């Protein structure tokens, strides 16, 4: 079970899902750290890019649409 988290409330370990134009999930990643002012509050995430490798990157620096990204937390 997952609960959606507001973009300003995500924490390390939360999941980021990148949604496409039709609302389908196109990509996912794991939030690694809290955002900093120096990164304009955009988190660093770990994700795998298709057939490519795993990358540590800013959430908006990937081949997927960050504008429709949403964050989720595992219910415990």
Secondary structure, DSSP 4 states (H G I P E B T S, - for coil): -EEEE-GGG--TT-EEEEE-TTS-EEEEEEEEE---GGGTTPPEEEEE-TTS-EEEEETTSSSS-GGG-EEEEE--
